[in-house]
Amino acid sequence: LQVPVADRMAIEGGGLGGGGGGGGEGVPDTVALNIVLSGITGGVVIGITNPLDALKNRWQTLAPSQVSNYRSLLRFLVHTVETEGYRQLHTSGLAANIIACTVTFGIRVGVYPELRDQ
C-alpha cells in the first residue's frame, strides 16, 4: 500500500519544520505558524476597519445637541474628513486596536484547530 508523501509526513510527525523526526515534532510548529498567520490577519483586518471604528466612537461620544447638526453618520464622516483629514481618522486608536486584535486573533484562531482535533 502506497501512502502519499504528505500523509506520511503527518503520520511520522514531520509537519512544518518539525524535522521529520517523529513523535509529533511538527505539531508545535504548525500551531506557532497558525498563531502568527492569524495574528497577521487580525492586524490587517483592523488596519482596514479602524476608520469605521474611530468614526463610530466619535459619533457615540458627541453631545446630544451636536448629533442633530449632522443628521446622519455619512454627513458626520464627510465633516470629519474635511476638518481633520482621512489620516487622522485612520490613525486614531490604530496601535491599540492592532495590538489587541493581533493577540486575540492569533490565540483564538491560531490555537483552535489544534484544540478541535484533540
Backbone as a printed PyTorch tensor [residue, N CA C, xyz], in Angstrom:
tensor([[[  0.8430,  -1.1790,   0.0000],
         [  0.0000,   0.0000,   0.0000],
         [  0.8830,   1.2340,   0.0000]],

        [[  0.6710,   2.1300,  -0.9720],
         [  1.4330,   3.3810,  -1.0840],
         [  0.7060,   4.4970,  -0.3350]],

        [[  1.4090,   5.1900,   0.5390],
         [  0.8460,   6.3170,   1.2740],
         [  1.4570,   7.5880,   0.6850]],

        [[  0.6240,   8.5820,   0.2850],
         [  1.1680,   9.8210,  -0.2660],
         [  2.1550,  10.4760,   0.6940]],

        [[  3.0970,  11.2400,   0.1390],
         [  4.1640,  11.8580,   0.9240],
         [  3.6000,  12.7600,   2.0170]],

        [[  2.5930,  13.5860,   1.7010],
         [  2.0300,  14.4950,   2.7040],
         [  1.4310,  13.7190,   3.8640]],

        [[  0.7630,  12.5800,   3.5640],
         [  0.1830,  11.7650,   4.6300],
         [  1.2680,  11.0840,   5.4520]],

        [[  2.3440,  10.6490,   4.7980],
         [  3.4570,  10.0320,   5.5320],
         [  4.0810,  11.0380,   6.4860]],

        [[  4.2290,  12.2900,   6.0200],
         [  4.8140,  13.3110,   6.8900],
         [  3.9330,  13.5530,   8.1060]],

        [[  2.6230,  13.5720,   7.9080],
         [  1.7090,  13.7870,   9.0260],
         [  1.7620,  12.6150,  10.0010]],

        [[  1.8390,  11.3980,   9.4680],
         [  1.8900,  10.2100,  10.3090],
         [  3.1990,  10.1650,  11.0950]],

        [[  4.3040,  10.5300,  10.4260],
         [  5.6140,  10.4740,  11.0670],
         [  5.8860,  11.6920,  11.9440]],

        [[  5.0160,  12.7090,  11.8840],
         [  5.2160,  13.8810,  12.7200],
         [  6.0720,  14.9450,  12.0790]],

        [[  6.3530,  14.8450,  10.8320],
         [  7.2080,  15.8290,  10.1700],
         [  6.3930,  16.9320,   9.5490]],

        [[  5.7900,  17.7570,  10.3460],
         [  4.9600,  18.8540,   9.8480],
         [  5.8060,  19.9900,   9.3190]],

        [[  5.3820,  21.1980,   9.5730],
         [  6.0750,  22.3800,   9.0730],
         [  7.3370,  22.6330,   9.8740]],

        [[  8.4630,  22.2210,   9.3550],
         [  9.7280,  22.4950,  10.0230],
         [  9.9950,  21.6070,  11.2150]],

        [[  9.2490,  20.5420,  11.3680],
         [  9.4110,  19.6710,  12.5150],
         [ 10.6110,  18.7490,  12.4080]],

        [[ 11.2720,  18.7020,  11.2850],
         [ 12.4480,  17.8790,  11.1250],
         [ 12.1370,  16.4440,  10.7430]],

        [[ 10.8860,  16.0500,  10.7950],
         [ 10.5200,  14.7000,  10.3900],
         [ 11.0390,  13.6400,  11.3380]],

        [[ 11.3780,  13.9950,  12.5660],
         [ 11.9660,  13.0500,  13.4940],
         [ 10.9620,  12.1720,  14.2030]],

        [[  9.7030,  12.3380,  13.9320],
         [  8.6960,  11.5130,  14.5910],
         [  8.3130,  12.0920,  15.9390]],

        [[  7.3530,  11.4640,  16.5760],
         [  6.9440,  11.8840,  17.8980],
         [  6.1580,  13.1740,  17.9270]],

        [[  5.5750,  13.5790,  16.8160],
         [  4.7420,  14.7700,  16.7920],
         [  5.5060,  16.0750,  16.8460]],

        [[  6.7320,  16.0800,  16.3900],
         [  7.5330,  17.3060,  16.4410],
         [  6.9720,  18.4150,  15.5760]],

        [[  6.1840,  18.0950,  14.5580],
         [  5.6550,  19.1150,  13.6630],
         [  4.4870,  19.8870,  14.2460]],

        [[  3.8510,  19.3630,  15.2830],
         [  2.6570,  19.9920,  15.8310],
         [  2.9380,  21.3770,  16.4110]],

        [[  3.9500,  21.5780,  17.2580],
         [  4.1840,  22.9320,  17.7800],
         [  4.4730,  23.9410,  16.6740]],

        [[  5.1830,  23.5230,  15.6280],
         [  5.4630,  24.4350,  14.5300],
         [  4.1860,  24.8250,  13.8030]],

        [[  3.2740,  23.8740,  13.6340],
         [  2.0080,  24.1600,  12.9750],
         [  1.1730,  25.1230,  13.8080]],

        [[  1.1330,  24.9020,  15.1150],
         [  0.3900,  25.8000,  15.9970],
         [  1.0150,  27.1850,  15.9640]],

        [[  2.3280,  27.2560,  16.0370],
         [  3.0120,  28.5530,  16.0050],
         [  2.7410,  29.2790,  14.6900]],

        [[  2.7870,  28.5500,  13.6010],
         [  2.5030,  29.1630,  12.3020],
         [  1.0590,  29.6530,  12.2420]],

        [[  0.1140,  28.8560,  12.7510],
         [ -1.2880,  29.2850,  12.7830],
         [ -1.4550,  30.5420,  13.6190]],

        [[ -0.7810,  30.6180,  14.7640],
         [ -0.8870,  31.7940,  15.6280],
         [ -0.3350,  33.0240,  14.9300]],

        [[  0.8290,  32.8860,  14.3030],
         [  1.4430,  34.0330,  13.6160],
         [  0.5750,  34.5030,  12.4520]],

        [[  0.1300,  33.5780,  11.6150],
         [ -0.6780,  33.9650,  10.4550],
         [ -2.0320,  34.5370,  10.8730]],

        [[ -2.6350,  33.9710,  11.9080],
         [ -3.9050,  34.5060,  12.3980],
         [ -3.7150,  35.8940,  12.9860]],

        [[ -2.6130,  36.1040,  13.6910],
         [ -2.3140,  37.4200,  14.2360],
         [ -2.1120,  38.4580,  13.1480]],

        [[ -1.4070,  38.0800,  12.0890],
         [ -1.2180,  38.9980,  10.9580],
         [ -2.5600,  39.3300,  10.3180]],

        [[ -3.4070,  38.3230,  10.1660],
         [ -4.7380,  38.5520,   9.6010],
         [ -5.5360,  39.5270,  10.4520]],

        [[ -5.4860,  39.3460,  11.7600],
         [ -6.1830,  40.2650,  12.6640],
         [ -5.6710,  41.6860,  12.5350]],

        [[ -4.3570,  41.8410,  12.4100],
         [ -3.7820,  43.1730,  12.2340],
         [ -4.2230,  43.8300,  10.9420]],

        [[ -4.2840,  43.0540,   9.8720],
         [ -4.7260,  43.5930,   8.5820],
         [ -6.1970,  43.9990,   8.6460]],

        [[ -7.0090,  43.1710,   9.2640],
         [ -8.4410,  43.4840,   9.3860],
         [ -8.6340,  44.7990,  10.1340]],

        [[ -7.9140,  44.9810,  11.2280],
         [ -8.0360,  46.2140,  11.9920],
         [ -7.5080,  47.3960,  11.1930]],

        [[ -6.4400,  47.1950,  10.4560],
         [ -5.9230,  48.2740,   9.6190],
         [ -6.9460,  48.7630,   8.6070]],

        [[ -7.7870,  47.8590,   8.1420],
         [ -8.8080,  48.2160,   7.1630],
         [-10.0460,  48.8270,   7.8280]],

        [[-10.4560,  48.2620,   8.9530],
         [-11.7160,  48.6920,   9.5620],
         [-11.5700,  49.7620,  10.6400]],

        [[-10.3490,  50.1320,  11.0100],
         [-10.1640,  51.1010,  12.0870],
         [-10.8300,  52.4540,  11.8230]],

        [[-10.8170,  52.9900,  10.5940],
         [-11.5100,  54.2740,  10.3870],
         [-12.9980,  54.2120,  10.7470]],

        [[-13.6540,  53.1090,  10.4440],
         [-15.0680,  52.9720,  10.8040],
         [-15.2420,  52.9070,  12.3180]],

        [[-14.3410,  52.2050,  12.9850],
         [-14.4070,  52.1080,  14.4310],
         [-14.1590,  53.4720,  15.0790]],

        [[-13.1770,  54.2060,  14.5760],
         [-12.8930,  55.5450,  15.1120],
         [-14.0870,  56.4740,  14.8920]],

        [[-14.6900,  56.3950,  13.7230],
         [-15.8580,  57.2220,  13.4220],
         [-17.0230,  56.8730,  14.3530]],

        [[-17.2420,  55.6000,  14.5740],
         [-18.3100,  55.1570,  15.4780],
         [-18.0770,  55.6740,  16.8920]],

        [[-16.8300,  55.5760,  17.3570],
         [-16.5230,  56.0620,  18.7040],
         [-16.7400,  57.5650,  18.8250]],

        [[-16.3480,  58.3130,  17.8090],
         [-16.5540,  59.7650,  17.8340],
         [-18.0430,  60.1040,  17.8050]],

        [[-18.7950,  59.3640,  17.0060],
         [-20.2440,  59.5880,  16.9100],
         [-20.9070,  59.3270,  18.2630]],

        [[-20.4960,  58.2500,  18.9330],
         [-21.1030,  57.8860,  20.2110],
         [-20.7590,  58.8620,  21.3350]],

        [[-19.6320,  59.5550,  21.2170],
         [-19.2400,  60.4770,  22.2840],
         [-19.6760,  61.9140,  22.0230]],

        [[-20.3900,  62.1560,  20.9330],
         [-20.9120,  63.5000,  20.6780],
         [-21.9970,  63.8390,  21.6950]],

        [[-22.0530,  65.1090,  22.0380],
         [-23.1530,  65.5660,  22.8920],
         [-24.4560,  65.4720,  22.0980]],

        [[-25.5670,  65.1960,  22.7500],
         [-26.8390,  65.0710,  22.0280],
         [-27.1670,  66.2950,  21.1640]],

        [[-26.7730,  67.4740,  21.6050],
         [-27.0510,  68.6720,  20.8040],
         [-26.2140,  68.7050,  19.5250]],

        [[-25.0350,  68.0680,  19.5320],
         [-24.1870,  68.0460,  18.3420],
         [-24.6490,  67.0190,  17.3220]],

        [[-25.2530,  65.9310,  17.7750],
         [-25.7010,  64.8810,  16.8650],
         [-26.7080,  65.4320,  15.8640]],

        [[-27.5780,  66.3110,  16.3190],
         [-28.6010,  66.8530,  15.4240],
         [-28.0070,  67.7390,  14.3300]],

        [[-26.7890,  68.2240,  14.5030],
         [-26.1340,  69.0320,  13.4710],
         [-25.7870,  68.2120,  12.2270]],

        [[-25.5400,  66.9270,  12.4060],
         [-25.0810,  66.0930,  11.2880],
         [-26.1930,  65.2830,  10.6450]],

        [[-27.1910,  64.8820,  11.3660],
         [-28.3560,  64.1440,  10.8980],
         [-28.0700,  62.7370,  10.4160]],

        [[-26.8510,  62.4160,  10.0490],
         [-26.5350,  61.0450,   9.6480],
         [-25.0410,  60.7950,   9.8490]],

        [[-24.7100,  59.5190,   9.9330],
         [-23.3160,  59.1320,  10.1000],
         [-22.4920,  59.4950,   8.8680]],

        [[-23.0980,  59.4180,   7.6990],
         [-22.3940,  59.7710,   6.4680],
         [-22.0040,  61.2530,   6.4640]],

        [[-22.9110,  62.1260,   6.8780],
         [-22.5820,  63.5540,   6.9570],
         [-21.5020,  63.8110,   8.0010]],

        [[-21.5630,  63.0540,   9.0930],
         [-20.5310,  63.1830,  10.1190],
         [-19.1760,  62.7480,   9.5720]],

        [[-19.1500,  61.6840,   8.7770],
         [-17.9200,  61.2270,   8.1390],
         [-17.3510,  62.3020,   7.2270]],

        [[-18.1850,  62.8730,   6.3760],
         [-17.7310,  63.9150,   5.4440],
         [-17.1690,  65.0950,   6.2260]],

        [[-17.8650,  65.5250,   7.2620],
         [-17.3980,  66.6590,   8.0640],
         [-16.0560,  66.3470,   8.7360]],

        [[-15.9290,  65.1480,   9.2850],
         [-14.6950,  64.7680,   9.9700],
         [-13.5180,  64.7190,   9.0080]],

        [[-13.7170,  64.1460,   7.8340],
         [-12.6380,  64.0670,   6.8430],
         [-12.2720,  65.4600,   6.3310]],

        [[-13.2670,  66.3180,   6.1370],
         [-12.9840,  67.6850,   5.6700],
         [-12.2200,  68.4990,   6.7160]],

        [[-12.5570,  68.3530,   7.9770],
         [-11.9220,  69.1770,   9.0020],
         [-10.6050,  68.5990,   9.5140]],

        [[-10.5080,  67.2640,   9.6300],
         [ -9.3090,  66.6640,  10.2060],
         [ -8.4810,  65.8560,   9.2230]],

        [[ -9.0820,  65.4580,   8.1240],
         [ -8.3780,  64.6410,   7.1490],
         [ -8.5510,  63.1600,   7.4180]],

        [[ -8.4100,  62.3830,   6.3820],
         [ -8.5940,  60.9330,   6.4930],
         [ -7.5060,  60.3050,   7.3470]],

        [[ -6.2980,  60.8220,   7.2480],
         [ -5.1780,  60.2360,   8.0040],
         [ -5.4560,  60.2530,   9.5090]],

        [[ -5.9800,  61.3450,  10.0080],
         [ -6.2880,  61.4370,  11.4350],
         [ -7.3720,  60.4370,  11.8240]],

        [[ -8.3360,  60.2580,  10.9710],
         [ -9.3990,  59.2990,  11.2390],
         [ -8.8470,  57.8740,  11.2340]],

        [[ -7.9090,  57.6180,  10.3570],
         [ -7.3460,  56.2840,  10.2400],
         [ -6.4330,  55.9490,  11.4100]],

        [[ -5.6390,  56.8940,  11.8760],
         [ -4.6490,  56.5870,  12.9120],
         [ -5.1970,  56.6920,  14.3270]],

        [[ -6.3960,  57.1920,  14.4920],
         [ -6.9810,  57.3400,  15.8200],
         [ -7.2390,  55.9730,  16.4500]],

        [[ -6.4600,  55.6170,  17.4630],
         [ -6.6210,  54.3400,  18.1550],
         [ -6.0890,  53.1360,  17.4110]],

        [[ -5.3670,  53.3440,  16.3260],
         [ -4.9140,  52.2330,  15.4880],
         [ -3.9720,  51.2920,  16.2270]],

        [[ -2.9890,  51.8360,  16.9230],
         [ -1.9860,  50.9870,  17.5820],
         [ -2.6320,  50.0710,  18.6240]],

        [[ -3.4820,  50.6310,  19.4600],
         [ -4.1260,  49.8130,  20.4960],
         [ -5.0070,  48.7300,  19.8850]],

        [[ -5.7500,  49.0680,  18.8430],
         [ -6.6170,  48.0790,  18.1900],
         [ -5.8070,  46.9760,  17.5210]],

        [[ -4.7090,  47.3350,  16.8720],
         [ -3.8930,  46.3190,  16.2000],
         [ -3.2850,  45.3650,  17.2190]],

        [[ -2.7600,  45.9000,  18.3020],
         [ -2.1590,  45.0320,  19.3190],
         [ -3.2080,  44.0910,  19.9090]],

        [[ -4.3370,  44.6390,  20.3020],
         [ -5.3790,  43.8130,  20.9270],
         [ -5.8970,  42.7430,  19.9840]],

        [[ -6.1810,  43.1060,  18.7550],
         [ -6.7710,  42.1320,  17.8230],
         [ -5.7420,  41.1480,  17.2880]],

        [[ -4.4940,  41.5580,  17.1650],
         [ -3.4710,  40.6210,  16.7270],
         [ -3.3210,  39.5060,  17.7500]],

        [[ -3.2740,  39.8660,  19.0140],
         [ -3.1650,  38.8530,  20.0690],
         [ -4.4310,  37.9950,  20.1150]],

        [[ -5.5920,  38.6430,  20.0680],
         [ -6.8540,  37.9100,  20.1520],
         [ -7.0290,  36.9520,  18.9790]],

        [[ -6.8410,  37.4550,  17.7580],
         [ -6.9730,  36.5980,  16.5770],
         [ -5.9390,  35.4830,  16.6160]],

        [[ -4.7170,  35.8270,  16.9620],
         [ -3.6460,  34.8360,  16.9680],
         [ -3.9450,  33.6710,  17.8810]],

        [[ -4.3820,  33.9800,  19.0890],
         [ -4.6490,  32.9100,  20.0440],
         [ -5.9380,  32.1650,  19.6950]],

        [[ -7.0140,  32.9280,  19.4510],
         [ -8.3070,  32.2760,  19.2300],
         [ -8.3210,  31.4530,  17.9440]],

        [[ -7.9250,  32.0420,  16.8550],
         [ -7.9850,  31.3390,  15.5640],
         [ -6.7830,  30.4320,  15.3790]],

        [[ -5.6370,  30.8190,  15.9230],
         [ -4.4260,  30.0290,  15.7370],
         [ -4.4040,  28.7330,  16.5170]],

        [[ -4.9630,  28.7300,  17.7190],
         [ -4.9260,  27.5460,  18.5660],
         [ -6.1500,  26.6550,  18.3490]],

        [[ -7.2320,  27.2170,  17.8500],
         [ -8.4810,  26.4670,  17.6970],
         [ -8.3250,  25.1420,  16.9430]],

        [[ -7.6590,  25.0840,  15.7750],
         [ -7.5870,  23.8050,  15.0640],
         [ -6.9120,  22.7080,  15.9030]],

        [[ -5.8980,  23.0760,  16.6600],
         [ -5.2110,  22.0830,  17.4910],
         [ -6.1190,  21.5680,  18.6070]],

        [[ -6.8520,  22.4560,  19.2360],
         [ -7.7530,  22.0410,  20.3060],
         [ -8.9360,  21.2500,  19.7590]],

        [[ -9.4160,  21.6470,  18.6030],
         [-10.5480,  20.9550,  17.9770],
         [-10.1890,  19.5150,  17.6450]],

        [[ -8.9650,  19.2830,  17.1930],
         [ -8.5810,  17.9640,  16.7130],
         [ -8.1380,  17.0110,  17.8350]],

        [[ -8.1370,  17.4810,  19.0660],
         [ -7.7080,  16.5980,  20.1550],
         [ -8.8560,  15.7720,  20.6710]]])
